[in-house]
């Protein structure tokens, strides 16, 4: 099992949830109003007058066979509008209770 952590502009929330639904990934947690600064463009998302955009993030527990399809869908979301921003990170899950 893997944990896939996805950070994205809030404009992409429906697209990300749709990708999880299509792949039948059911175990995930959403955080809204996440602040940050992208590594590629470096543009902050702070929810302020100067930097008004905000991010959300999802961590999903994913069977290994669904990681690549999920990352493909995330890449396609990014390709539609790269300036909006979305990134995914994958970790090994060694144990669960």
Biopython code that builds the backbone (N, CA, C, O; Angstrom):
import numpy as np
from Bio.PDB.StructureBuilder import StructureBuilder

atoms = [
    (1, "UNK", "N", (0.846, -1.173, 0.000)),
    (1, "UNK", "CA", (0.000, 0.000, 0.000)),
    (1, "UNK", "C", (0.893, 1.239, 0.000)),
    (1, "UNK", "O", (1.992, 1.239, 0.555)),
    (2, "UNK", "N", (0.392, 2.281, -0.632)),
    (2, "UNK", "CA", (1.106, 3.554, -0.725)),
    (2, "UNK", "C", (0.209, 4.677, -0.222)),
    (2, "UNK", "O", (-1.018, 4.588, -0.272)),
    (3, "UNK", "N", (0.849, 5.729, 0.260)),
    (3, "UNK", "CA", (0.143, 6.971, 0.562)),
    (3, "UNK", "C", (0.484, 7.940, -0.550)),
    (3, "UNK", "O", (1.657, 8.167, -0.849)),
    (4, "UNK", "N", (-0.537, 8.510, -1.162)),
    (4, "UNK", "CA", (-0.337, 9.526, -2.189)),
    (4, "UNK", "C", (-0.849, 10.845, -1.616)),
    (4, "UNK", "O", (-2.033, 10.993, -1.312)),
    (5, "UNK", "N", (0.069, 11.795, -1.476)),
    (5, "UNK", "CA", (-0.249, 13.117, -0.945)),
    (5, "UNK", "C", (-0.318, 14.076, -2.123)),
    (5, "UNK", "O", (0.666, 14.260, -2.840)),
    (6, "UNK", "N", (-1.477, 14.686, -2.323)),
    (6, "UNK", "CA", (-1.698, 15.570, -3.458)),
    (6, "UNK", "C", (-1.986, 16.973, -2.924)),
    (6, "UNK", "O", (-2.878, 17.162, -2.097)),
    (7, "UNK", "N", (-1.225, 17.945, -3.405)),
    (7, "UNK", "CA", (-1.433, 19.350, -3.054)),
    (7, "UNK", "C", (-1.839, 20.067, -4.335)),
    (7, "UNK", "O", (-1.192, 19.907, -5.370)),
    (8, "UNK", "N", (-2.907, 20.855, -4.270)),
    (8, "UNK", "CA", (-3.441, 21.436, -5.487)),
    (8, "UNK", "C", (-4.187, 22.732, -5.196)),
    (8, "UNK", "O", (-4.698, 22.944, -4.097)),
    (9, "UNK", "N", (-4.235, 23.588, -6.201)),
    (9, "UNK", "CA", (-5.043, 24.793, -6.134)),
    (9, "UNK", "C", (-6.496, 24.368, -5.937)),
    (9, "UNK", "O", (-6.950, 23.394, -6.538)),
    (10, "UNK", "N", (-7.223, 25.103, -5.093)),
    (10, "UNK", "CA", (-8.608, 24.731, -4.806)),
    (10, "UNK", "C", (-9.482, 24.667, -6.052)),
    (10, "UNK", "O", (-10.532, 24.025, -6.037)),
    (11, "UNK", "N", (-9.064, 25.323, -7.124)),
    (11, "UNK", "CA", (-9.815, 25.267, -8.375)),
    (11, "UNK", "C", (-9.880, 23.843, -8.926)),
    (11, "UNK", "O", (-10.750, 23.540, -9.743)),
    (12, "UNK", "N", (-8.977, 22.969, -8.495)),
    (12, "UNK", "CA", (-8.922, 21.600, -9.007)),
    (12, "UNK", "C", (-9.609, 20.572, -8.113)),
    (12, "UNK", "O", (-9.514, 19.375, -8.387)),
    (13, "UNK", "N", (-10.286, 20.991, -7.069)),
    (13, "UNK", "CA", (-10.815, 20.020, -6.107)),
    (13, "UNK", "C", (-11.769, 19.017, -6.745)),
    (13, "UNK", "O", (-11.691, 17.826, -6.442)),
    (14, "UNK", "N", (-12.660, 19.460, -7.613)),
    (14, "UNK", "CA", (-13.604, 18.528, -8.226)),
    (14, "UNK", "C", (-12.887, 17.541, -9.144)),
    (14, "UNK", "O", (-13.266, 16.372, -9.213)),
    (15, "UNK", "N", (-11.862, 17.999, -9.843)),
    (15, "UNK", "CA", (-11.107, 17.114, -10.732)),
    (15, "UNK", "C", (-10.365, 16.034, -9.939)),
    (15, "UNK", "O", (-10.327, 14.873, -10.346)),
    (16, "UNK", "N", (-9.780, 16.426, -8.809)),
    (16, "UNK", "CA", (-9.043, 15.464, -7.984)),
    (16, "UNK", "C", (-10.012, 14.443, -7.376)),
    (16, "UNK", "O", (-9.740, 13.243, -7.404)),
    (17, "UNK", "N", (-11.128, 14.907, -6.834)),
    (17, "UNK", "CA", (-12.100, 13.980, -6.260)),
    (17, "UNK", "C", (-12.665, 13.042, -7.326)),
    (17, "UNK", "O", (-12.915, 11.868, -7.053)),
    (18, "UNK", "N", (-12.865, 13.553, -8.531)),
    (18, "UNK", "CA", (-13.359, 12.724, -9.631)),
    (18, "UNK", "C", (-12.339, 11.631, -9.971)),
    (18, "UNK", "O", (-12.714, 10.481, -10.199)),
    (19, "UNK", "N", (-11.050, 11.990, -10.005)),
    (19, "UNK", "CA", (-9.998, 10.997, -10.284)),
    (19, "UNK", "C", (-10.015, 9.889, -9.232)),
    (19, "UNK", "O", (-9.883, 8.713, -9.570)),
    (20, "UNK", "N", (-10.177, 10.255, -7.963)),
    (20, "UNK", "CA", (-10.249, 9.252, -6.897)),
    (20, "UNK", "C", (-11.481, 8.370, -7.069)),
    (20, "UNK", "O", (-11.410, 7.155, -6.886)),
    (21, "UNK", "N", (-12.609, 8.981, -7.420)),
    (21, "UNK", "CA", (-13.844, 8.215, -7.611)),
    (21, "UNK", "C", (-13.725, 7.237, -8.772)),
    (21, "UNK", "O", (-14.100, 6.071, -8.645)),
    (22, "UNK", "N", (-13.205, 7.704, -9.900)),
    (22, "UNK", "CA", (-13.071, 6.852, -11.093)),
    (22, "UNK", "C", (-12.195, 5.633, -10.802)),
    (22, "UNK", "O", (-12.469, 4.532, -11.278)),
    (23, "UNK", "N", (-11.138, 5.844, -10.013)),
    (23, "UNK", "CA", (-10.220, 4.746, -9.679)),
    (23, "UNK", "C", (-10.683, 3.941, -8.464)),
    (23, "UNK", "O", (-10.004, 3.008, -8.036)),
    (24, "UNK", "N", (-11.842, 4.308, -7.912)),
    (24, "UNK", "CA", (-12.424, 3.643, -6.742)),
    (24, "UNK", "C", (-11.475, 3.639, -5.555)),
    (24, "UNK", "O", (-11.339, 2.642, -4.847)),
    (25, "UNK", "N", (-10.817, 4.789, -5.352)),
    (25, "UNK", "CA", (-9.962, 4.992, -4.184)),
    (25, "UNK", "C", (-10.842, 5.610, -3.106)),
    (25, "UNK", "O", (-11.291, 6.749, -3.236)),
    (26, "UNK", "N", (-11.080, 4.861, -2.055)),
    (26, "UNK", "CA", (-12.061, 5.284, -1.055)),
    (26, "UNK", "C", (-11.453, 5.877, 0.208)),
    (26, "UNK", "O", (-12.099, 6.686, 0.874)),
    (27, "UNK", "N", (-10.221, 5.493, 0.556)),
    (27, "UNK", "CA", (-9.627, 5.953, 1.805)),
    (27, "UNK", "C", (-8.790, 7.205, 1.603)),
    (27, "UNK", "O", (-7.625, 7.120, 1.214)),
    (28, "UNK", "N", (-9.381, 8.371, 1.866)),
    (28, "UNK", "CA", (-8.619, 9.607, 1.721)),
    (28, "UNK", "C", (-9.088, 10.643, 2.730)),
    (28, "UNK", "O", (-10.199, 10.567, 3.256)),
    (29, "UNK", "N", (-8.221, 11.610, 2.989)),
    (29, "UNK", "CA", (-8.514, 12.723, 3.894)),
    (29, "UNK", "C", (-8.195, 14.020, 3.179)),
    (29, "UNK", "O", (-7.160, 14.138, 2.524)),
    (30, "UNK", "N", (-9.089, 14.999, 3.305)),
    (30, "UNK", "CA", (-8.956, 16.296, 2.639)),
    (30, "UNK", "C", (-8.675, 17.396, 3.660)),
    (30, "UNK", "O", (-9.319, 17.470, 4.706)),
    (31, "UNK", "N", (-7.702, 18.248, 3.337)),
    (31, "UNK", "CA", (-7.473, 19.471, 4.088)),
    (31, "UNK", "C", (-7.749, 20.648, 3.158)),
    (31, "UNK", "O", (-7.242, 20.689, 2.036)),
    (32, "UNK", "N", (-8.551, 21.601, 3.623)),
    (32, "UNK", "CA", (-8.831, 22.793, 2.832)),
    (32, "UNK", "C", (-8.052, 23.976, 3.387)),
    (32, "UNK", "O", (-7.551, 23.943, 4.511)),
    (33, "UNK", "N", (-7.962, 25.026, 2.569)),
    (33, "UNK", "CA", (-7.280, 26.271, 2.962)),
    (33, "UNK", "C", (-5.841, 26.025, 3.396)),
    (33, "UNK", "O", (-5.408, 26.493, 4.449)),
    (34, "UNK", "N", (-5.114, 25.289, 2.577)),
    (34, "UNK", "CA", (-3.709, 24.998, 2.816)),
    (34, "UNK", "C", (-2.872, 26.077, 2.129)),
    (34, "UNK", "O", (-3.063, 26.360, 0.946)),
    (35, "UNK", "N", (-1.955, 26.671, 2.871)),
    (35, "UNK", "CA", (-1.089, 27.704, 2.312)),
    (35, "UNK", "C", (0.228, 27.095, 1.868)),
    (35, "UNK", "O", (0.682, 26.095, 2.425)),
    (36, "UNK", "N", (0.838, 27.705, 0.860)),
    (36, "UNK", "CA", (2.128, 27.207, 0.419)),
    (36, "UNK", "C", (2.661, 27.974, -0.765)),
    (36, "UNK", "O", (2.077, 28.962, -1.210)),
    (37, "UNK", "N", (3.787, 27.494, -1.266)),
    (37, "UNK", "CA", (4.466, 28.118, -2.396)),
    (37, "UNK", "C", (4.980, 27.001, -3.285)),
    (37, "UNK", "O", (5.683, 26.106, -2.816)),
    (38, "UNK", "N", (4.638, 27.044, -4.557)),
    (38, "UNK", "CA", (5.021, 25.991, -5.487)),
    (38, "UNK", "C", (6.505, 25.943, -5.774)),
    (38, "UNK", "O", (7.189, 26.967, -5.781)),
    (39, "UNK", "N", (6.991, 24.742, -6.009)),
    (39, "UNK", "CA", (8.421, 24.582, -6.283)),
    (39, "UNK", "C", (8.791, 24.966, -7.699)),
    (39, "UNK", "O", (9.940, 25.328, -7.952)),
    (40, "UNK", "N", (7.856, 24.901, -8.628)),
    (40, "UNK", "CA", (8.181, 25.196, -10.025)),
    (40, "UNK", "C", (7.989, 26.675, -10.352)),
    (40, "UNK", "O", (8.882, 27.305, -10.919)),
    (41, "UNK", "N", (6.841, 27.226, -10.003)),
    (41, "UNK", "CA", (6.598, 28.638, -10.318)),
    (41, "UNK", "C", (6.980, 29.540, -9.155)),
    (41, "UNK", "O", (7.292, 30.714, -9.351)),
    (42, "UNK", "N", (6.956, 28.995, -7.949)),
    (42, "UNK", "CA", (7.305, 29.776, -6.774)),
    (42, "UNK", "C", (6.272, 30.801, -6.371)),
    (42, "UNK", "O", (6.559, 31.674, -5.552)),
    (43, "UNK", "N", (5.074, 30.717, -6.927)),
    (43, "UNK", "CA", (4.038, 31.698, -6.608)),
    (43, "UNK", "C", (3.267, 31.267, -5.363)),
    (43, "UNK", "O", (2.698, 30.175, -5.343)),
    (44, "UNK", "N", (3.237, 32.105, -4.322)),
    (44, "UNK", "CA", (2.561, 31.736, -3.074)),
    (44, "UNK", "C", (1.043, 31.629, -3.222)),
    (44, "UNK", "O", (0.431, 32.325, -4.032)),
    (45, "UNK", "N", (0.467, 30.763, -2.439)),
    (45, "UNK", "CA", (-0.987, 30.654, -2.267)),
    (45, "UNK", "C", (-1.222, 30.874, -0.776)),
    (45, "UNK", "O", (-1.045, 29.961, 0.029)),
    (46, "UNK", "N", (-1.623, 32.094, -0.415)),
    (46, "UNK", "CA", (-1.686, 32.477, 1.000)),
    (46, "UNK", "C", (-3.062, 32.952, 1.451)),
    (46, "UNK", "O", (-3.273, 33.123, 2.652)),
    (47, "UNK", "N", (-4.003, 33.170, 0.542)),
    (47, "UNK", "CA", (-5.319, 33.657, 0.928)),
    (47, "UNK", "C", (-5.304, 35.105, 1.380)),
    (47, "UNK", "O", (-6.170, 35.524, 2.149)),
    (48, "UNK", "N", (-4.330, 35.874, 0.912)),
    (48, "UNK", "CA", (-4.222, 37.281, 1.279)),
    (48, "UNK", "C", (-4.599, 38.160, 0.085)),
    (48, "UNK", "O", (-4.843, 37.665, -1.015)),
    (49, "UNK", "N", (-4.641, 39.458, 0.322)),
    (49, "UNK", "CA", (-4.936, 40.386, -0.760)),
    (49, "UNK", "C", (-3.885, 40.271, -1.863)),
    (49, "UNK", "O", (-4.221, 40.287, -3.047)),
    (50, "UNK", "N", (-2.641, 40.156, -1.482)),
    (50, "UNK", "CA", (-1.554, 40.070, -2.459)),
    (50, "UNK", "C", (-1.513, 38.710, -3.140)),
    (50, "UNK", "O", (-1.314, 38.627, -4.352)),
    (51, "UNK", "N", (-1.698, 37.647, -2.371)),
    (51, "UNK", "CA", (-1.657, 36.273, -2.892)),
    (51, "UNK", "C", (-2.979, 35.580, -2.535)),
    (51, "UNK", "O", (-3.020, 34.795, -1.587)),
    (52, "UNK", "N", (-4.056, 35.856, -3.276)),
    (52, "UNK", "CA", (-5.395, 35.426, -2.850)),
    (52, "UNK", "C", (-5.716, 33.937, -3.019)),
    (52, "UNK", "O", (-6.628, 33.435, -2.362)),
    (53, "UNK", "N", (-5.010, 33.241, -3.860)),
    (53, "UNK", "CA", (-5.366, 31.843, -4.083)),
    (53, "UNK", "C", (-5.004, 30.981, -2.877)),
    (53, "UNK", "O", (-4.123, 31.317, -2.086)),
    (54, "UNK", "N", (-5.712, 29.859, -2.764)),
    (54, "UNK", "CA", (-5.455, 28.903, -1.682)),
    (54, "UNK", "C", (-5.358, 27.506, -2.269)),
    (54, "UNK", "O", (-5.857, 27.238, -3.363)),
    (55, "UNK", "N", (-4.716, 26.630, -1.535)),
    (55, "UNK", "CA", (-4.589, 25.233, -1.912)),
    (55, "UNK", "C", (-5.487, 24.367, -1.043)),
    (55, "UNK", "O", (-5.999, 24.799, -0.010)),
    (56, "UNK", "N", (-5.656, 23.153, -1.489)),
    (56, "UNK", "CA", (-6.200, 22.069, -0.688)),
    (56, "UNK", "C", (-5.212, 20.925, -0.816)),
    (56, "UNK", "O", (-4.344, 20.945, -1.690)),
    (57, "UNK", "N", (-5.338, 19.932, 0.045)),
    (57, "UNK", "CA", (-4.497, 18.746, -0.085)),
    (57, "UNK", "C", (-5.314, 17.527, 0.315)),
    (57, "UNK", "O", (-6.230, 17.593, 1.135)),
    (58, "UNK", "N", (-4.943, 16.421, -0.298)),
    (58, "UNK", "CA", (-5.576, 15.129, -0.011)),
    (58, "UNK", "C", (-4.467, 14.116, 0.194)),
    (58, "UNK", "O", (-3.490, 14.089, -0.555)),
    (59, "UNK", "N", (-4.622, 13.285, 1.211)),
    (59, "UNK", "CA", (-3.776, 12.112, 1.335)),
    (59, "UNK", "C", (-4.691, 10.901, 1.153)),
    (59, "UNK", "O", (-5.735, 10.783, 1.795)),
    (60, "UNK", "N", (-4.275, 10.020, 0.272)),
    (60, "UNK", "CA", (-5.081, 8.839, -0.038)),
    (60, "UNK", "C", (-4.247, 7.590, 0.184)),
    (60, "UNK", "O", (-3.066, 7.552, -0.162)),
    (61, "UNK", "N", (-4.866, 6.570, 0.762)),
    (61, "UNK", "CA", (-4.225, 5.277, 0.914)),
    (61, "UNK", "C", (-4.611, 4.462, -0.313)),
    (61, "UNK", "O", (-5.788, 4.196, -0.557)),
    (62, "UNK", "N", (-3.592, 4.068, -1.084)),
    (62, "UNK", "CA", (-3.826, 3.546, -2.426)),
    (62, "UNK", "C", (-3.133, 2.194, -2.590)),
    (62, "UNK", "O", (-1.968, 2.039, -2.222)),
    (63, "UNK", "N", (-3.853, 1.219, -3.143)),
    (63, "UNK", "CA", (-3.215, -0.043, -3.517)),
    (63, "UNK", "C", (-2.174, 0.241, -4.591)),
    (63, "UNK", "O", (-2.355, 1.123, -5.430)),
    (64, "UNK", "N", (-1.095, -0.507, -4.555)),
    (64, "UNK", "CA", (0.033, -0.236, -5.455)),
    (64, "UNK", "C", (-0.360, -0.222, -6.922)),
    (64, "UNK", "O", (0.203, 0.549, -7.699)),
    (65, "UNK", "N", (-1.312, -1.055, -7.320)),
    (65, "UNK", "CA", (-1.704, -1.104, -8.727)),
    (65, "UNK", "C", (-2.480, 0.131, -9.180)),
    (65, "UNK", "O", (-2.681, 0.324, -10.379)),
    (66, "UNK", "N", (-2.916, 0.964, -8.243)),
    (66, "UNK", "CA", (-3.659, 2.177, -8.600)),
    (66, "UNK", "C", (-2.803, 3.444, -8.535)),
    (66, "UNK", "O", (-3.270, 4.519, -8.909)),
    (67, "UNK", "N", (-1.564, 3.332, -8.066)),
    (67, "UNK", "CA", (-0.707, 4.512, -7.934)),
    (67, "UNK", "C", (-0.408, 5.115, -9.301)),
    (67, "UNK", "O", (-0.610, 6.313, -9.498)),
    (68, "UNK", "N", (0.062, 4.325, -10.231)),
    (68, "UNK", "CA", (0.409, 4.855, -11.556)),
    (68, "UNK", "C", (-0.802, 5.470, -12.268)),
    (68, "UNK", "O", (-0.680, 6.566, -12.815)),
    (69, "UNK", "N", (-1.971, 4.803, -12.281)),
    (69, "UNK", "CA", (-3.132, 5.445, -12.903)),
    (69, "UNK", "C", (-3.528, 6.759, -12.229)),
    (69, "UNK", "O", (-3.938, 7.704, -12.904)),
    (70, "UNK", "N", (-3.407, 6.823, -10.890)),
    (70, "UNK", "CA", (-3.725, 8.067, -10.196)),
    (70, "UNK", "C", (-2.740, 9.170, -10.579)),
    (70, "UNK", "O", (-3.144, 10.301, -10.847)),
    (71, "UNK", "N", (-1.456, 8.841, -10.604)),
    (71, "UNK", "CA", (-0.458, 9.841, -10.988)),
    (71, "UNK", "C", (-0.660, 10.299, -12.431)),
    (71, "UNK", "O", (-0.430, 11.467, -12.743)),
    (72, "UNK", "N", (-1.087, 9.392, -13.320)),
    (72, "UNK", "CA", (-1.391, 9.777, -14.700)),
    (72, "UNK", "C", (-2.535, 10.783, -14.747)),
    (72, "UNK", "O", (-2.475, 11.766, -15.486)),
    (73, "UNK", "N", (-3.572, 10.536, -13.960)),
    (73, "UNK", "CA", (-4.712, 11.467, -13.931)),
    (73, "UNK", "C", (-4.292, 12.820, -13.366)),
    (73, "UNK", "O", (-4.725, 13.859, -13.863)),
    (74, "UNK", "N", (-3.457, 12.815, -12.335)),
    (74, "UNK", "CA", (-2.977, 14.069, -11.755)),
    (74, "UNK", "C", (-2.129, 14.830, -12.772)),
    (74, "UNK", "O", (-2.235, 16.052, -12.882)),
    (75, "UNK", "N", (-1.307, 14.123, -13.497)),
    (75, "UNK", "CA", (-0.490, 14.773, -14.534)),
    (75, "UNK", "C", (-1.376, 15.408, -15.601)),
    (75, "UNK", "O", (-1.095, 16.514, -16.062)),
    (76, "UNK", "N", (-2.434, 14.721, -15.992)),
    (76, "UNK", "CA", (-3.357, 15.274, -16.992)),
    (76, "UNK", "C", (-4.065, 16.518, -16.458)),
    (76, "UNK", "O", (-4.275, 17.476, -17.202)),
    (77, "UNK", "N", (-4.433, 16.511, -15.181)),
    (77, "UNK", "CA", (-5.036, 17.706, -14.578)),
    (77, "UNK", "C", (-4.060, 18.867, -14.667)),
    (77, "UNK", "O", (-4.448, 19.987, -15.000)),
    (78, "UNK", "N", (-2.796, 18.603, -14.369)),
    (78, "UNK", "CA", (-1.769, 19.646, -14.418)),
    (78, "UNK", "C", (-1.576, 20.164, -15.840)),
    (78, "UNK", "O", (-1.403, 21.366, -16.042)),
    (79, "UNK", "N", (-1.604, 19.279, -16.817)),
    (79, "UNK", "CA", (-1.372, 19.679, -18.203)),
    (79, "UNK", "C", (-2.476, 20.578, -18.750)),
    (79, "UNK", "O", (-2.231, 21.380, -19.651)),
    (80, "UNK", "N", (-3.693, 20.452, -18.211)),
    (80, "UNK", "CA", (-4.802, 21.294, -18.663)),
    (80, "UNK", "C", (-4.528, 22.757, -18.346)),
    (80, "UNK", "O", (-4.814, 23.636, -19.159)),
    (81, "UNK", "N", (-3.973, 23.020, -17.161)),
    (81, "UNK", "CA", (-3.681, 24.400, -16.770)),
    (81, "UNK", "C", (-2.526, 24.377, -15.769)),
    (81, "UNK", "O", (-2.743, 24.360, -14.558)),
    (82, "UNK", "N", (-1.304, 24.377, -16.286)),
    (82, "UNK", "CA", (-0.123, 24.256, -15.432)),
    (82, "UNK", "C", (0.014, 25.407, -14.442)),
    (82, "UNK", "O", (0.587, 25.229, -13.368)),
    (83, "UNK", "N", (-0.500, 26.578, -14.784)),
    (83, "UNK", "CA", (-0.341, 27.730, -13.887)),
    (83, "UNK", "C", (-1.188, 27.601, -12.622)),
    (83, "UNK", "O", (-0.913, 28.273, -11.628)),
    (84, "UNK", "N", (-2.220, 26.741, -12.643)),
    (84, "UNK", "CA", (-3.063, 26.557, -11.453)),
    (84, "UNK", "C", (-2.308, 25.753, -10.399)),
    (84, "UNK", "O", (-2.333, 26.109, -9.221)),
    (85, "UNK", "N", (-1.651, 24.697, -10.795)),
    (85, "UNK", "CA", (-0.775, 23.955, -9.895)),
    (85, "UNK", "C", (-1.385, 22.747, -9.224)),
    (85, "UNK", "O", (-2.463, 22.815, -8.633)),
    (86, "UNK", "N", (-0.667, 21.629, -9.329)),
    (86, "UNK", "CA", (-1.002, 20.390, -8.630)),
    (86, "UNK", "C", (0.267, 19.543, -8.577)),
    (86, "UNK", "O", (0.994, 19.442, -9.565)),
    (87, "UNK", "N", (0.527, 18.936, -7.422)),
    (87, "UNK", "CA", (1.687, 18.064, -7.257)),
    (87, "UNK", "C", (1.270, 16.856, -6.422)),
    (87, "UNK", "O", (0.391, 16.947, -5.565)),
    (88, "UNK", "N", (1.921, 15.725, -6.691)),
    (88, "UNK", "CA", (1.646, 14.498, -5.939)),
    (88, "UNK", "C", (2.950, 13.886, -5.461)),
    (88, "UNK", "O", (3.970, 13.936, -6.149)),
    (89, "UNK", "N", (2.897, 13.312, -4.279)),
    (89, "UNK", "CA", (4.054, 12.685, -3.645)),
    (89, "UNK", "C", (3.612, 11.321, -3.133)),
    (89, "UNK", "O", (2.496, 11.182, -2.633)),
    (90, "UNK", "N", (4.474, 10.313, -3.252)),
    (90, "UNK", "CA", (4.108, 8.940, -2.887)),
    (90, "UNK", "C", (5.041, 8.433, -1.796)),
    (90, "UNK", "O", (6.261, 8.575, -1.882)),
    (91, "UNK", "N", (4.438, 7.835, -0.764)),
    (91, "UNK", "CA", (5.189, 7.207, 0.323)),
    (91, "UNK", "C", (4.767, 5.755, 0.470)),
    (91, "UNK", "O", (3.633, 5.387, 0.164)),
    (92, "UNK", "N", (5.702, 4.935, 0.944)),
    (92, "UNK", "CA", (5.373, 3.549, 1.309)),
    (92, "UNK", "C", (4.643, 3.532, 2.646)),
    (92, "UNK", "O", (5.002, 4.260, 3.572)),
    (93, "UNK", "N", (3.634, 2.710, 2.732)),
    (93, "UNK", "CA", (2.944, 2.469, 4.007)),
    (93, "UNK", "C", (3.394, 1.095, 4.482)),
    (93, "UNK", "O", (3.090, 0.080, 3.856)),
    (94, "UNK", "N", (4.112, 1.071, 5.581)),
    (94, "UNK", "CA", (4.688, -0.176, 6.057)),
    (94, "UNK", "C", (3.747, -0.960, 6.953)),
    (94, "UNK", "O", (3.763, -2.191, 6.950)),
    (95, "UNK", "N", (2.915, -0.245, 7.729)),
    (95, "UNK", "CA", (1.980, -0.907, 8.634)),
    (95, "UNK", "C", (0.737, -0.048, 8.795)),
    (95, "UNK", "O", (0.787, 1.177, 8.678)),
    (96, "UNK", "N", (-0.362, -0.705, 9.062)),
    (96, "UNK", "CA", (-1.591, -0.008, 9.449)),
    (96, "UNK", "C", (-2.242, -0.766, 10.594)),
    (96, "UNK", "O", (-1.962, -1.946, 10.803)),
    (97, "UNK", "N", (-3.091, -0.103, 11.317)),
    (97, "UNK", "CA", (-3.813, -0.728, 12.427)),
    (97, "UNK", "C", (-5.291, -0.593, 12.174)),
    (97, "UNK", "O", (-6.100, -1.049, 12.982)),
]
sb = StructureBuilder()
sb.init_structure("model")
sb.init_model(0)
sb.init_chain("A")
sb.init_seg("    ")
for serial, (resi, resn, name, xyz) in enumerate(atoms, 1):
    if name == "N":
        sb.init_residue(resn, " ", resi, " ")
    sb.init_atom(name, np.array(xyz, "f"), 0.0, 1.0, " ", f" {name:<3s}", serial, name[0])
structure = sb.get_structure()
